[in-house]
């Protein structure tokens, strides 16, 4: 199993000080987090795309390129690229460039995003929400398969055999599909034979097992060997469970209640948060031993190939984020790998062969 971290680069008010986080400082901190994850032996770092004042990353490939210059081994992925409101040609070119700069460590995780600001920003109609994603994903996959593409659709001028450059080092450049709770999204990923990243940020994990079964069944019916599966979740690690809950609850509640006011959700209570941190809850908040047990518990349910955790769910001191990453890499990851029969990270064991079936050559 690959183990990694993802972040959206939050810039909301710090609940401890009441002051806003400076965007320039937050970007520097984010690159520092990726560098630390690489140093402690984690496998993947993902950076999400948002177009809101409370998140600093609207251009994941730029941030990941900065991190590529300061890291050696870690895989660098978007988490996610909102392909529906972007141009697949430019997305492919940006991540092909990142792949060359990083020595074959780039990935694209595509999705529809959890917010809608990018659609009016780039001139798209939300009534075309589903059609945009399907059409643009089709173009992106065509671009990674062929240097010269002939293609036409509703939302972009056609391509008539033009070459798209640069070409990435990896062939093919890995593309994952991120899904939430929609069965049809899981079936689509399976039919296409693409790796799927399933976000579980609430509810009992076993409730998502039927979606994983749909994904794998759709892949088999389409003639694919079931592709890799990632489980993505919120979390925070400290030396003890009491410390983890004490430090994580204020930033978690700040984010969930702020977004909840936009969407009509009831406020998060401390009791609800603590319940979500238990073995069968969605949040990976606790001591290293608790996180190990929870990863292994969910692996029995899903048999997944990758686990990514968002430690920066809300604003917190950088030292706490870095310590959480360190504990994940130095205390959690070695035990999980040993329990699952891995003596080292997949990259360290064989950097030319990746769990998604691609190579670095």
C-alpha positions as CSV (number, residue, x, y, z in Angstrom):
1,X,0.0,0.0,0.0
2,X,1.1,3.5,-0.8
3,X,0.7,6.1,2.0
4,X,0.5,9.8,1.5
5,X,-0.8,13.2,2.3
6,X,-3.0,15.8,0.5
7,X,-3.7,19.4,1.2
8,X,-5.8,22.3,-0.2
9,X,-3.5,25.0,1.3
10,X,-6.1,26.5,3.7
11,X,-5.8,30.2,4.4
12,X,-8.8,30.7,6.7
13,X,-8.6,32.5,10.1
14,X,-6.4,30.9,12.7
15,X,-8.7,30.1,15.6
16,X,-5.9,30.6,18.1
17,X,-5.0,34.1,16.9
18,X,-8.0,35.3,14.9
19,X,-5.7,36.5,12.2
20,X,-5.7,35.5,8.5
21,X,-2.9,33.3,7.2
22,X,-0.7,35.2,4.7
23,X,-1.0,33.4,1.2
24,X,2.7,33.7,0.4
25,X,3.6,32.2,3.8
26,X,1.1,29.4,3.4
27,X,2.4,28.4,0.0
28,X,6.0,28.3,1.4
29,X,4.6,26.1,4.3
30,X,2.9,23.8,1.8
31,X,6.1,23.2,-0.1
32,X,7.8,22.6,3.2
33,X,5.2,19.9,4.1
34,X,5.8,18.1,0.8
35,X,9.5,18.2,1.4
36,X,9.0,16.8,4.9
37,X,6.8,14.0,3.6
38,X,9.5,13.0,1.1
39,X,12.1,13.1,3.9
40,X,10.2,10.7,6.2
41,X,9.6,8.2,3.4
42,X,5.9,8.8,2.4
43,X,4.9,7.8,-1.1
44,X,2.5,10.4,-2.4
45,X,1.6,14.1,-1.8
46,X,-1.5,15.6,-3.4
47,X,-2.5,19.3,-3.8
48,X,-6.1,20.3,-4.5
49,X,-7.5,23.0,-6.7
50,X,-9.9,25.7,-5.4
51,X,-10.9,29.2,-6.5
52,X,-11.9,30.7,-3.2
53,X,-10.3,33.1,-0.7
54,X,-10.0,30.4,2.0
55,X,-7.7,28.2,-0.1
56,X,-4.4,29.4,-1.6
57,X,-4.0,26.7,-4.4
58,X,-5.7,27.4,-7.7
59,X,-2.8,26.0,-9.8
60,X,-1.7,22.7,-8.4
61,X,0.9,22.0,-11.0
62,X,2.8,25.2,-10.2
63,X,2.9,24.2,-6.5
64,X,4.0,20.7,-7.3
65,X,6.7,21.9,-9.7
66,X,8.2,24.0,-6.8
67,X,8.1,20.9,-4.6
68,X,9.7,18.7,-7.4
69,X,12.8,20.8,-7.1
70,X,13.1,20.1,-3.4
71,X,12.1,16.4,-3.3
72,X,13.6,13.1,-4.6
73,X,11.2,10.2,-4.4
74,X,7.7,11.2,-3.5
75,X,4.9,11.0,-6.1
76,X,3.3,14.4,-6.9
77,X,-0.4,14.5,-7.8
78,X,-3.3,16.9,-8.0
79,X,-6.1,16.2,-5.5
80,X,-8.0,17.2,-7.6
81,X,-7.7,18.9,-10.9
82,X,-11.2,20.3,-11.7
83,X,-11.1,19.1,-15.3
84,X,-14.7,20.1,-16.0
85,X,-13.8,23.8,-15.9
86,X,-10.3,23.6,-17.3
87,X,-8.8,22.9,-20.7
88,X,-7.5,19.3,-20.9
89,X,-4.7,20.3,-23.3
90,X,-3.3,22.7,-20.8
91,X,-3.8,20.3,-17.9
92,X,-1.9,17.6,-19.8
93,X,0.9,20.0,-20.8
94,X,1.3,21.2,-17.2
95,X,1.5,17.7,-15.7
96,X,3.7,16.4,-18.5
97,X,6.1,19.3,-17.7
98,X,5.9,18.4,-14.0
99,X,6.6,14.8,-14.9
100,X,9.8,15.8,-16.8
101,X,10.9,18.1,-14.0
102,X,10.3,15.5,-11.3
103,X,11.9,12.6,-13.1
104,X,8.6,10.7,-13.7
105,X,6.8,11.3,-10.4
106,X,3.7,13.2,-11.6
107,X,0.1,12.1,-11.6
108,X,-3.3,13.8,-12.3
109,X,-6.2,13.1,-10.1
110,X,-9.3,14.5,-11.9
111,X,-12.7,15.2,-10.4
112,X,-15.6,17.7,-10.4
113,X,-14.4,19.4,-7.2
114,X,-16.3,20.1,-4.0
115,X,-17.1,23.7,-4.9
116,X,-18.6,25.4,-8.0
117,X,-16.7,28.7,-8.2
118,X,-14.5,27.6,-11.1
119,X,-17.5,27.1,-13.4
120,X,-18.7,30.8,-13.7
121,X,-15.1,32.0,-13.4
122,X,-14.2,30.2,-16.6
123,X,-17.5,30.7,-18.4
124,X,-19.2,27.4,-18.0
125,X,-22.8,26.6,-17.3
126,X,-23.5,24.5,-14.2
127,X,-26.4,22.9,-16.2
128,X,-23.6,21.2,-18.2
129,X,-21.9,19.8,-15.0
130,X,-22.0,16.1,-16.0
131,X,-21.5,16.6,-19.7
132,X,-18.4,18.8,-19.2
133,X,-16.7,16.2,-17.0
134,X,-17.3,13.3,-19.4
135,X,-16.2,15.2,-22.5
136,X,-13.1,16.7,-21.0
137,X,-12.0,13.4,-19.4
138,X,-12.4,11.8,-22.8
139,X,-10.1,14.4,-24.3
140,X,-7.5,14.1,-21.5
141,X,-7.3,10.4,-21.9
142,X,-6.9,10.7,-25.7
143,X,-4.1,13.2,-25.2
144,X,-2.1,10.8,-23.0
145,X,-2.5,8.0,-25.5
146,X,-1.5,9.8,-28.6
147,X,0.9,12.6,-29.5
148,X,-1.4,13.8,-32.3
149,X,-5.1,13.8,-31.6
150,X,-8.1,14.2,-33.8
151,X,-11.1,15.0,-31.5
152,X,-14.3,17.1,-31.4
153,X,-16.8,17.9,-28.7
154,X,-19.4,20.5,-27.6
155,X,-17.3,22.6,-25.2
156,X,-14.0,23.1,-26.9
157,X,-12.7,23.7,-30.4
158,X,-11.8,20.5,-32.2
159,X,-8.3,19.1,-32.6
160,X,-7.4,18.1,-36.1
161,X,-4.2,16.1,-35.6
162,X,-2.2,18.8,-33.8
163,X,0.7,17.6,-31.7
164,X,0.5,18.2,-27.9
165,X,3.9,18.8,-26.2
166,X,5.8,18.1,-24.1
167,X,5.3,14.4,-23.8
168,X,5.7,13.0,-20.2
169,X,8.4,10.7,-19.1
170,X,5.9,8.2,-17.9
171,X,3.9,6.3,-20.5
172,X,1.1,6.6,-19.8
173,X,1.0,9.5,-17.4
174,X,-1.1,8.2,-14.5
175,X,-4.7,9.6,-14.3
176,X,-6.9,8.8,-11.3
177,X,-10.6,9.6,-10.9
178,X,-11.7,11.1,-7.6
179,X,-15.2,10.2,-6.5
180,X,-17.4,11.0,-3.5
181,X,-20.6,9.1,-2.9
182,X,-22.0,8.6,-6.4
183,X,-22.3,5.0,-7.7
184,X,-22.3,6.1,-11.3
185,X,-18.9,7.8,-10.8
186,X,-17.5,4.6,-9.5
187,X,-18.9,2.6,-12.4
188,X,-17.4,5.1,-14.9
189,X,-13.9,4.8,-13.3
190,X,-14.2,1.0,-13.5
191,X,-15.5,1.0,-17.1
192,X,-12.5,3.1,-18.1
193,X,-10.0,0.9,-16.2
194,X,-8.7,4.0,-14.3
195,X,-7.5,4.0,-10.7
196,X,-10.2,5.5,-8.3
197,X,-9.7,7.7,-5.3
198,X,-12.7,7.4,-2.9
199,X,-13.1,10.2,-0.4
200,X,-14.6,9.1,2.9
201,X,-15.1,12.2,5.2
202,X,-18.2,11.1,7.0
203,X,-20.2,8.0,8.0
204,X,-19.2,4.4,8.6
205,X,-16.6,3.2,6.2
206,X,-18.4,-0.1,5.5
207,X,-21.2,1.9,3.9
208,X,-18.8,2.6,1.0
209,X,-18.0,-1.1,0.4
210,X,-20.8,-1.5,-2.1
211,X,-19.4,1.4,-4.2
212,X,-16.0,-0.3,-4.3
213,X,-17.7,-3.5,-5.4
214,X,-19.5,-1.6,-8.2
215,X,-16.2,-0.1,-9.3
216,X,-14.4,-3.5,-9.5
217,X,-17.4,-5.2,-11.1
218,X,-17.6,-2.5,-13.8
219,X,-13.8,-2.9,-14.5
220,X,-14.1,-6.7,-14.9
221,X,-17.2,-6.4,-17.1
222,X,-15.2,-4.0,-19.3
223,X,-12.4,-6.4,-19.6
224,X,-10.0,-4.7,-17.2
225,X,-8.1,-6.1,-14.3
226,X,-9.5,-4.1,-11.4
227,X,-7.4,-1.0,-11.1
228,X,-5.8,0.4,-8.0
229,X,-8.0,2.0,-5.3
230,X,-7.2,4.9,-3.0
231,X,-9.1,5.8,0.2
232,X,-8.8,9.6,1.0
233,X,-9.7,10.9,4.4
234,X,-9.3,13.7,7.0
235,X,-6.9,13.2,9.9
236,X,-4.4,14.3,12.4
237,X,-1.7,12.5,14.4
238,X,-0.2,13.4,17.7
239,X,1.7,11.5,20.4
240,X,-1.6,10.6,22.3
241,X,-5.2,10.4,21.3
242,X,-6.1,13.1,23.8
243,X,-3.6,15.5,22.4
244,X,-4.7,14.7,18.8
245,X,-8.4,15.4,19.6
246,X,-7.6,18.5,21.6
247,X,-5.5,20.0,18.8
248,X,-7.5,18.9,15.8
249,X,-11.1,19.7,16.9
250,X,-10.9,23.6,16.7
251,X,-9.6,23.7,13.1
252,X,-11.9,20.8,12.0
253,X,-14.9,22.6,13.5
254,X,-13.9,25.9,12.0
255,X,-13.9,24.5,8.5
256,X,-16.9,22.2,8.7
257,X,-19.0,24.9,10.4
258,X,-18.0,27.6,7.9
259,X,-18.8,25.3,4.9
260,X,-21.8,24.0,6.7
261,X,-23.3,27.5,6.9
262,X,-23.0,27.7,3.1
263,X,-24.7,24.4,2.6
264,X,-27.2,24.2,5.4
265,X,-25.5,21.7,7.6
266,X,-25.9,21.7,11.4
267,X,-22.9,22.7,13.5
268,X,-20.3,20.0,14.3
269,X,-20.3,19.2,18.1
270,X,-17.3,18.0,20.0
271,X,-19.1,14.7,20.7
272,X,-19.7,14.1,17.0
273,X,-16.1,14.8,16.2
274,X,-14.8,12.4,18.9
275,X,-17.2,9.7,17.6
276,X,-15.8,10.2,14.1
277,X,-12.3,9.5,15.5
278,X,-13.2,6.0,16.7
279,X,-12.2,2.9,14.8
280,X,-15.4,2.8,12.7
281,X,-15.5,6.6,12.2
282,X,-14.3,8.5,9.1
283,X,-11.6,10.7,10.7
284,X,-8.1,9.4,11.2
285,X,-7.4,11.5,14.3
286,X,-5.4,9.9,17.1
287,X,-2.1,8.4,18.2
288,X,0.1,6.6,15.8
289,X,-1.2,3.2,17.1
290,X,-4.8,4.2,16.6
291,X,-4.0,5.4,13.0
292,X,-2.3,2.1,12.3
293,X,-5.2,0.1,13.6
294,X,-7.7,2.2,11.6
295,X,-5.8,1.9,8.3
296,X,-5.6,-1.9,8.7
297,X,-9.2,-2.1,9.7
298,X,-10.3,-0.3,6.5
299,X,-7.9,-2.3,4.5
300,X,-9.8,-5.4,5.5
301,X,-13.0,-3.7,4.1
302,X,-11.6,-2.3,0.9
303,X,-8.3,-4.0,0.1
304,X,-7.1,-0.7,-1.2
305,X,-3.7,0.1,-2.7
306,X,-3.3,3.7,-1.5
307,X,-4.3,5.8,1.5
308,X,-4.1,9.6,1.5
309,X,-4.9,11.7,4.5
310,X,-5.5,15.5,4.7
311,X,-3.8,16.7,7.9
312,X,-4.5,20.4,7.2
313,X,-8.3,20.3,7.3
314,X,-8.4,23.7,9.0
315,X,-5.9,26.3,10.1
316,X,-3.3,25.1,12.6
317,X,0.3,26.0,13.4
318,X,2.8,24.7,10.9
319,X,4.8,22.9,13.5
320,X,1.8,20.7,14.3
321,X,1.2,19.8,10.6
322,X,4.9,18.9,10.2
323,X,4.8,16.8,13.3
324,X,1.8,14.9,12.1
325,X,3.5,14.2,8.8
326,X,6.6,13.0,10.7
327,X,4.6,10.6,12.9
328,X,2.8,9.3,9.8
329,X,6.0,8.6,8.0
330,X,8.2,7.3,10.9
331,X,5.8,5.5,13.2
332,X,2.7,4.7,11.2
333,X,4.0,3.8,7.7
334,X,6.6,1.2,8.8
335,X,4.1,-0.8,10.8
336,X,1.4,-0.7,8.2
337,X,3.9,-1.8,5.5
338,X,5.1,-4.6,7.8
339,X,1.6,-5.8,8.6
340,X,0.7,-5.8,4.9
341,X,3.8,-7.7,4.0
342,X,5.8,-4.7,2.6
343,X,9.4,-4.2,3.8
344,X,9.6,-0.7,2.4
345,X,7.6,1.7,0.4
346,X,6.8,0.5,-3.1
347,X,9.0,3.2,-4.6
348,X,12.0,2.3,-2.5
349,X,11.6,-1.4,-3.4
350,X,11.3,-0.8,-7.1
351,X,11.2,2.8,-8.3
352,X,10.6,1.6,-11.9
353,X,7.3,-0.1,-11.1
354,X,4.3,1.6,-9.5
355,X,1.1,0.2,-8.0
356,X,-0.9,1.9,-10.7
357,X,0.9,-0.2,-13.3
358,X,2.9,2.6,-14.8
359,X,6.7,2.8,-15.1
360,X,9.1,5.6,-14.7
361,X,10.8,4.8,-18.0
